[in-house]
């Protein structure tokens, strides 16, 4: 398993970016249905401009989850502990149609540069 803090520090140092603030940021995506069971929403959008979000728990997300941003598109097709993807800009997390639960949590490591 990759140590996220070390990984992010190396990535930022390579780019010449100093970190002003970093934290673990859980994002809860709710699947909301109407009385008939029709899905009203199963996605959430955040504006993360001037921030870097690193997905930490891809292995826990349902297969078929799609995460898009201004810089990256990721579709969870298989589970792996060593996948760390980076997103920034407008970030959208969309659960697959096959997901039947009501909540899903995506865990990010959020970095704000100086």
Secondary structure, DSSP 8 states (H G I E B T S, - for coil): ---HHHHHHHHHHHHT--EEEEEEEEEEEE-EE-TTS-EEE-EEEEEEEEEEEEE--GGGS-TT-EEE-SS-EEE--S--TT--EEEEEEEEEE--TT--SSEEEEEEEEEEE-
